[in-house]
Amino acid sequence: MDSAPAQVNGGPSTAAELPPEAIALAGRMFDAARKGDEQSIALLTQALARGLPANLTNDKGDSLIMLAAYHGHANLVRLLLQHHADANRLNDRGQSPLAGVVFKNERECVEALLEGGADPRIGEPSALEACKVFKQEEFEAMFLEQVEKLRRTGNSAVNGAS
């Protein structure tokens, strides 16, 4: 039996198998998501149009949308959502983009993530729990409305959540 890692579509299956140029390019994309300035948005817009995965994650499991949201770039969050980024993708620590923006008090990013279907009940801590910790009553009310909306539409990211 072959113990070599399986390759996806004939390409590398681990980051260690990627050429240094690909790793450098990914690093530029993560930096652009953090910066969120005009030049960074242009770079990401072009890369996404050419096939950059909107759910690309770094070595900590932080997605482009997590980094953009955490650094307060709502316009970039919306761009990533337009390219089908997952607003509910947790990082390796089980944190959601929505909980991160509660911590950072980024209202515009909260609104963008909710528009993109973010579920305030997922992650550790969940965005709802983070509201209580950081005394964000306004966000908590918005999140309860979102939970009800997700229940009505059946679009919950939480399996069996009530």
CORCORUR-V471024 format. One record per residue. N is the residue number from 1. PSI is psi in whole degrees, 0 to 359 (999 if undefined). OMEGA is omega as a letter, one per 30 degrees, with the letter a starting at -180 (* if undefined). D_FIRST is the distance of its C-alpha to the first C-alpha in Angstrom with 2 decimals. Layout:
# CORCORUR-V471024
N;PSI;OMEGA;D_FIRST  N;PSI;OMEGA;D_FIRST
This chain:
# CORCORUR-V471024
1;136;a;0.00  2;127;a;3.80  3;5;l;6.34  4;147;l;9.20  5;145;l;11.66  6;141;l;12.29  7;144;l;15.47  8;123;l;18.45  9;34;l;20.27  10;0;a;18.72  11;184;l;20.33  12;147;l;19.57  13;351;l;17.95  14;160;l;19.81  15;328;a;23.37  16;337;a;22.40  17;356;a;21.00  18;148;l;24.33  19;152;a;27.07  20;328;l;30.05  21;321;a;32.26  22;320;l;30.28  23;319;l;30.46  24;319;l;34.17  25;316;l;34.78  26;319;l;33.23  27;321;l;35.45  28;322;a;38.44  29;318;l;37.71  30;319;l;37.57  31;319;l;40.77  32;320;l;42.41  33;323;l;41.63  34;319;a;43.27  35;308;l;46.26  36;14;l;47.04  37;178;a;49.90  38;315;a;50.92  39;320;l;48.89  40;320;l;45.73  41;319;l;46.25  42;317;l;46.72  43;312;a;43.52  44;323;l;41.48  45;314;l;43.29  46;316;a;42.37  47;319;l;38.72  48;320;l;38.32  49;334;a;40.00  50;8;l;37.51  51;5;l;34.43  52;128;l;33.97  53;125;a;32.20  54;339;l;34.99  55;22;l;32.61  56;135;l;31.33  57;153;l;30.89  58;189;a;31.19  59;349;l;29.41  60;2;a;31.46  61;7;l;30.68  62;123;l;34.21  63;167;l;34.48  64;319;a;37.09  65;325;l;39.23  66;312;a;39.07  67;316;l;40.31  68;315;a;42.95  69;313;a;44.26  70;328;a;44.36  71;9;l;46.38  72;28;a;48.78  73;77;a;48.03  74;322;l;48.69  75;324;l;49.01  76;324;l;45.52  77;314;l;44.19  78;319;l;45.79  79;313;a;44.33  80;320;l;40.78  81;323;l;41.46  82;334;l;42.70  83;22;l;39.30  84;31;l;37.61  85;147;a;36.79  86;110;a;36.03  87;346;a;39.08  88;10;a;37.23  89;122;l;34.15  90;149;l;33.95  91;184;a;33.00  92;344;l;30.76  93;5;l;33.83  94;19;a;34.37  95;143;l;37.46  96;155;l;38.67  97;323;a;40.64  98;317;l;43.58  99;323;l;43.84  100;321;a;43.78  101;337;l;46.72  102;312;l;48.66  103;318;a;48.38  104;354;l;49.54  105;51;a;52.21  106;84;a;51.25  107;315;a;53.05  108;323;l;52.33  109;323;l;48.59  110;310;a;48.85  111;316;a;50.58  112;316;l;48.06  113;320;l;45.08  114;318;l;46.92  115;328;a;47.69  116;6;l;43.96  117;17;l;43.21  118;138;l;42.39  119;114;a;42.29  120;356;a;44.32  121;352;a;42.71  122;160;l;39.20  123;170;l;37.98  124;107;f;39.00  125;159;l;41.87  126;164;l;42.53  127;325;l;45.15  128;317;l;47.53  129;321;l;47.16  130;326;l;47.63  131;318;l;50.88  132;316;a;52.27  133;316;a;51.30  134;12;l;52.78  135;53;l;55.66  136;71;a;54.89  137;324;l;56.81  138;315;l;57.03  139;321;a;53.25  140;317;l;52.93  141;318;l;55.24  142;320;a;53.28  143;323;l;50.02  144;322;l;51.55  145;318;l;52.66  146;318;l;49.13  147;316;l;47.70  148;318;l;50.26  149;316;l;49.48  150;322;l;45.74  151;315;a;46.60  152;322;a;48.92  153;349;a;46.44  154;22;a;43.37  155;34;a;41.56  156;139;l;40.71  157;349;a;37.68  158;121;l;38.05  159;120;l;36.65  160;11;l;39.45  161;149;l;41.75  162;999;*;45.41
